[in-house]
Amino acid sequence: MVSAKKKLRVHFGPDNVDIIVPQGENLLKAALAAGVHINAACGGNGVCGTCKVLIKKGEVVGPRSAKISPQEYEQGYRLCCQSRIESDLSVEVPPESRLEVAVLSRETGAVQAGAAEAIATGWSFIPPLNKCCVELSPPTLKDNVSDLSRLLRSLKRRCNLRNVSVDLDIVKDLPRIQRRKGGKVTVTTLVKAVKTKADRRKPTIIKVEPGDTSRKHYSLAFDIGTTTVCGQLLDLNRGRVLAESMAYNGQIKYGADVITRIAYSQRPGGLKNLQRAVVATINQIIDELTSRSRVKGEHIGHIIMAGNTTMTHILLGFDPKYIRLAPYTPVANFIPPARARALGIEVGRYVYLFAFPCVASYIGGDIVSGVVGIGLHQSQKLTMYLDIGTNGEIVIGNSDWMVTAACSAGPAFEGGGIKHGMIAAAGAIEDVDIDPESLEPKLSTIGGEKPKGICGSGLINIIAGLLAAGVIGQNGKFNADLKSDRIRRGSDGYEYLLSAAGETQTGKDIVITEVDIDNLIRAKAAVYAGCQTLLRSVGVSPSALERVIIAGAFGSHIDIERSITIGLLPDMPRDRFIFVGNGSLTGTRLTSFSTDLLDDARKVATMMTNLELSERADFMNSYVAALFLPHTNASEFPTVMGRLERLGKASRLGGRLAR
Amino acid sequence: MVSAKKKLRVHFGPDNVDIIVPQGENLLKAALAAGVHINAACGGNGVCGTCKVLIKKGEVVGPRSAKISPQEYEQGYRLCCQSRIESDLSVEVPPESRLEVAVLSRETGAVQAGAAEAIATGWSFIPPLNKCCVELSPPTLKDNVSDLSRLLRSLKRRCNLRNVSVDLDIVKDLPRIQRRKGGKVTVTTLVKAVKTKADRRKPTIIKVEPGDTSRKHYSLAFDIGTTTVCGQLLDLNRGRVLAESMAYNGQIKYGADVITRIAYSQRPGGLKNLQRAVVATINQIIDELTSRSRVKGEHIGHIIMAGNTTMTHILLGFDPKYIRLAPYTPVANFIPPARARALGIEVGRYVYLFAFPCVASYIGGDIVSGVVGIGLHQSQKLTMYLDIGTNGEIVIGNSDWMVTAACSAGPAFEGGGIKHGMIAAAGAIEDVDIDPESLEPKLSTIGGEKPKGICGSGLINIIAGLLAAGVIGQNGKFNADLKSDRIRRGSDGYEYLLSAAGETQTGKDIVITEVDIDNLIRAKAAVYAGCQTLLRSVGVSPSALERVIIAGAFGSHIDIERSITIGLLPDMPRDRFIFVGNGSLTGTRLTSFSTDLLDDARKVATMMTNLELSERADFMNSYVAALFLPHTNASEFPTVMGRLERLGKASRLGGRLAR
């Protein structure tokens, strides 16, 4: 008679999580199932000793490990991966055994409350890049298999690695390396790409080093933006960000946005120049990351990058020509792993670059990475993911389905096409308070410096302020009847003086013009209409959205209330908005930590259905209706309209609309 | 109620083969099942039109194809792959639709009767290299998938290719190529290597060309021997050998055998020199093959090679050092596919070289290829496969198991270490008839030229002749009592004058000495003892062997009867011996035609158990016992002893043994 296994309760501290498991269950598995992230650098084979835990109550059985000192053993320390659960347990995970997942969401300054929720969960810490130190038995006449077979056999026995492939380059060096340190070698394996679920367990040996180098185990995560490139150096043993760095994309000198870059790429040598420029930026960031963290470049084993489709094409040397021409076809969305050094990136020759898959010409790997990073694909919650920049990319969906669309917002959000626009740097006006009576502005600038120009998020705040103060009407035109020296006629028509020449860095007046306001209205209308059209295409009303996740450098600096006021974001409960900063970078980082997410990246890119807005007649209608502050259809913005009325301006606004 | 399908009989001419199949069966499948090889270049998708057959009697149904002209249709021609069998049939396969498998076994001059039996069967003609022409629909706004997705989609629909990977290099060129000839492209895919059965259906795109180039579809098969390199140019559409060429391995100048080559490889630059030398030979052969067949080098898409472990190592640039040093470990037996051009081979940059897997330091890919080529792994017949050269490699087994061993025979079989030894070239004495009374020799030489020396097979025949004539005894010593000017004392002891100075090319006497005879006896004893030890290790008696397959350049020139007389081959019914010539080349060729065999190569290499003879005490005993003509144990050679007795020499021999 087979008796059912006893059910046991395991409590994990300090997470304060309980889980019920059958008697005999492995403790590491139980921890993973409970969502407790424990460091198990060797993959649970009992060789690395990094998964030490303290058994405070109850009983586990398992082999005694040399990694646990007699004193520790007395105290109740055990290797998590080697312990079988035999009774109810209370387990304390000491700091040194914890994967500091919390760190993952902390390092971007822009992360706000609620962001913790928007981090992918449910993945095991099994980086696609793995290091495993094995001691090879010496060859004898009775056991004279090839050097490679000996290595593969040990990997199977000691590291539980099966179905291992091998890069041809490394085979050549095996005889020398395997005989150098008494047969002790460290093998670096990589899950290059996941095409089927089974591929997650099919790594390739990319490097073999003499001796034990398993402690030096790093990789790079990159977000390659049109404007900025962000990189992080990751410690794959500890699941930690060691350093982060950012630089302007060196391609900027060839054009500000993807369209001008693509145009430049069609000149003789243009593509090569662009490719070299971004690689130079990447190399500069790697240089900074390694010198700041004192990690040697040779110990970097992998790079995961995400970028929009054009940036991804250029980095890989693909011709982006047809991204710009209708019907907008990329060369490839799913890109085989490339040797980083073949692209000019200064890392070891064995290092591969994995580029996040793209979905379409204007839905790139950065969006897929962001979606993976925030775990949109893991949640039943109906979510909108919004990345606003020169292009606005929108994803709507949950774990079952996803639709996506891109809309061209133009450069206004990045300060482009604005008379005194500038990028979000020191001296940019980022906020304004307009006195409703005097109509005098109180400015805030980045860094508190003297005003120099207006950045994108500042522009939103200024326009929301002008609207609330009744200086402009819902159509974005100035109320010329108002008595204020600030409101005047300039070379571009009516304008509002934000800062007079004597107070500015430039020594010139800084103004916002009707043309500027018009540009911003067109930009926000494109994004809002894109969201509306996409929602309509799947028959979902905006109020059904449970979360709106805002990603991107611009997104992380905007003010929700003001953005709703001008009609960029939909008027819904404010607690549904979550800022995640650079979601793309989060995705590349988390994927560097988890082969599960590498698999998810493929799935997400495959499941996203791209909607070409230019193909939808209703998009243009929505766009025209959105060319108003906040919107032609006032009922879509009840709280905004209510506030404007409460401010006692409603009647004046009404009057101005007729102008 | 489901009624059982009707059984139908299909007759195929001119093969004159019948098969019973269920009604509705596909005709191409029925042909394959019947062992009738039909050309189906497109893999049975009805697009290439190469599988045309004539339905002489009966009825098939299927779509009408543009590849069949109205006249042909009238006559009864149909596409085999598109036809469903609806009645008993009589089908004629016209010559242009036949895969000329018979050709496969014909081109090596040495193939003798019985060889046809020793060719692998039961494989489908599905080369690992495949060409498929597809017409891509033009991109539209409603269908603007990436260029790569469009290509993959077409391959799936039109060529039934799924799970296709892609080399990064080719992605870059897709936009240009796919737009050049109205979307018509030819895709070359390769099953790079088979690690699991499923991999047989997981090809990689290695090249995409504009337009239809599917008719130009070639590959190379190579046997890289220590002494000679043989290559064949294959037409993969027709399963045909277009040209064959052979050259001495350019490494010969650095040493005659693997041991001296390995020694040379340890000098500074030695390995590189050896690698370059064999590559130069390969390039010379490719040059000859392409110019003779008027095939352009750029249309060669793949190379499959087999060589002994040392040759394989050197070609790939692996250090062979430890092959020579106990415990004799190769660097790797299973070798990832290499870019041929990276090795210096002058072919397209997309061409891969697949090296047959090796088993151990002295059981190489040439043996695995030979075993695959003759289909040893497909037969229940207990078979011994013997490749005799400087080393003798022996395989014993059948479809269930295989054991293998290598014995060092020394250079005697290749004319080395023999006073007037030479390789098997024009002027080599290859046979002799010794008059039992006068003891005068009647010589035959290669090419009928004046004698120049003695080749290995000639040596066997001379010694067998001397033994039969009673000139030497079973111990290999001369009967000095015989009265003949031909038997005399020379600088190396007793010798027999084969050809006097006046009759030779060299202007010097050509003799065979007791030392020469001793060398040959030691060589044949090593091979015979190796076979015996291997048989003993698996508990099989020699008489249980149903086939003895003799491969290799030397093997294809030896005389069975004489080889048994001297005790090189076991004394068994002569019809069990089969010569297959260059078995290794046969294996590489057939594998170029069939992905099934690529899979078999891996299986065969894995299933072979290598026996280190130096580890077996009984090998030395067997070896010493074999140092006699034919053998110390006369009962092992009953027919030889009987004949020697019948020749009336038995008494004289007996007397001489006492000398």
HADDOCK unambig.tbl for C-alpha pairs under 7 A between the chains (distance, minus, plus):
assign (segid A and resid 139 and name CA) (segid B and resid 327 and name CA) 6.50 0.50 0.50
assign (segid A and resid 140 and name CA) (segid B and resid 327 and name CA) 5.30 0.50 0.50
assign (segid A and resid 141 and name CA) (segid B and resid 327 and name CA) 4.68 0.50 0.50
assign (segid A and resid 144 and name CA) (segid B and resid 327 and name CA) 5.88 0.50 0.50
assign (segid A and resid 144 and name CA) (segid B and resid 328 and name CA) 6.41 0.50 0.50
assign (segid A and resid 144 and name CA) (segid B and resid 329 and name CA) 5.32 0.50 0.50
assign (segid A and resid 145 and name CA) (segid B and resid 329 and name CA) 5.98 0.50 0.50
assign (segid A and resid 145 and name CA) (segid B and resid 360 and name CA) 6.95 0.50 0.50
assign (segid A and resid 146 and name CA) (segid B and resid 329 and name CA) 5.05 0.50 0.50
assign (segid A and resid 146 and name CA) (segid B and resid 330 and name CA) 4.64 0.50 0.50
assign (segid A and resid 146 and name CA) (segid B and resid 331 and name CA) 5.26 0.50 0.50
assign (segid A and resid 146 and name CA) (segid B and resid 332 and name CA) 5.08 0.50 0.50
assign (segid A and resid 146 and name CA) (segid B and resid 333 and name CA) 6.36 0.50 0.50
assign (segid A and resid 147 and name CA) (segid B and resid 329 and name CA) 6.66 0.50 0.50
assign (segid A and resid 147 and name CA) (segid B and resid 330 and name CA) 6.40 0.50 0.50
assign (segid A and resid 147 and name CA) (segid B and resid 331 and name CA) 4.85 0.50 0.50
assign (segid A and resid 147 and name CA) (segid B and resid 332 and name CA) 5.95 0.50 0.50
assign (segid A and resid 148 and name CA) (segid B and resid 331 and name CA) 6.14 0.50 0.50
assign (segid A and resid 148 and name CA) (segid B and resid 332 and name CA) 5.04 0.50 0.50
assign (segid A and resid 149 and name CA) (segid B and resid 332 and name CA) 6.86 0.50 0.50
assign (segid A and resid 166 and name CA) (segid B and resid 336 and name CA) 6.96 0.50 0.50
assign (segid A and resid 167 and name CA) (segid B and resid 336 and name CA) 7.00 0.50 0.50
assign (segid A and resid 168 and name CA) (segid B and resid 336 and name CA) 5.65 0.50 0.50
assign (segid A and resid 168 and name CA) (segid B and resid 338 and name CA) 6.92 0.50 0.50
assign (segid A and resid 172 and name CA) (segid B and resid 317 and name CA) 6.98 0.50 0.50
assign (segid A and resid 172 and name CA) (segid B and resid 318 and name CA) 4.99 0.50 0.50
assign (segid A and resid 174 and name CA) (segid B and resid 331 and name CA) 6.75 0.50 0.50
assign (segid A and resid 175 and name CA) (segid B and resid 331 and name CA) 6.15 0.50 0.50
assign (segid A and resid 318 and name CA) (segid B and resid 172 and name CA) 5.03 0.50 0.50
assign (segid A and resid 327 and name CA) (segid B and resid 139 and name CA) 6.53 0.50 0.50
assign (segid A and resid 327 and name CA) (segid B and resid 140 and name CA) 5.33 0.50 0.50
assign (segid A and resid 327 and name CA) (segid B and resid 141 and name CA) 4.68 0.50 0.50
assign (segid A and resid 327 and name CA) (segid B and resid 144 and name CA) 5.89 0.50 0.50
assign (segid A and resid 328 and name CA) (segid B and resid 144 and name CA) 6.42 0.50 0.50
assign (segid A and resid 329 and name CA) (segid B and resid 144 and name CA) 5.32 0.50 0.50
assign (segid A and resid 329 and name CA) (segid B and resid 145 and name CA) 5.99 0.50 0.50
assign (segid A and resid 329 and name CA) (segid B and resid 146 and name CA) 5.07 0.50 0.50
assign (segid A and resid 329 and name CA) (segid B and resid 147 and name CA) 6.68 0.50 0.50
assign (segid A and resid 330 and name CA) (segid B and resid 146 and name CA) 4.66 0.50 0.50
assign (segid A and resid 330 and name CA) (segid B and resid 147 and name CA) 6.41 0.50 0.50
assign (segid A and resid 331 and name CA) (segid B and resid 146 and name CA) 5.26 0.50 0.50
assign (segid A and resid 331 and name CA) (segid B and resid 147 and name CA) 4.85 0.50 0.50
assign (segid A and resid 331 and name CA) (segid B and resid 148 and name CA) 6.16 0.50 0.50
assign (segid A and resid 331 and name CA) (segid B and resid 174 and name CA) 6.74 0.50 0.50
assign (segid A and resid 331 and name CA) (segid B and resid 175 and name CA) 6.15 0.50 0.50
assign (segid A and resid 332 and name CA) (segid B and resid 146 and name CA) 5.06 0.50 0.50
assign (segid A and resid 332 and name CA) (segid B and resid 147 and name CA) 5.95 0.50 0.50
assign (segid A and resid 332 and name CA) (segid B and resid 148 and name CA) 5.05 0.50 0.50
assign (segid A and resid 332 and name CA) (segid B and resid 149 and name CA) 6.88 0.50 0.50
assign (segid A and resid 333 and name CA) (segid B and resid 146 and name CA) 6.35 0.50 0.50
assign (segid A and resid 336 and name CA) (segid B and resid 166 and name CA) 6.97 0.50 0.50
assign (segid A and resid 336 and name CA) (segid B and resid 168 and name CA) 5.66 0.50 0.50
assign (segid A and resid 338 and name CA) (segid B and resid 168 and name CA) 6.94 0.50 0.50
assign (segid A and resid 360 and name CA) (segid B and resid 145 and name CA) 6.96 0.50 0.50
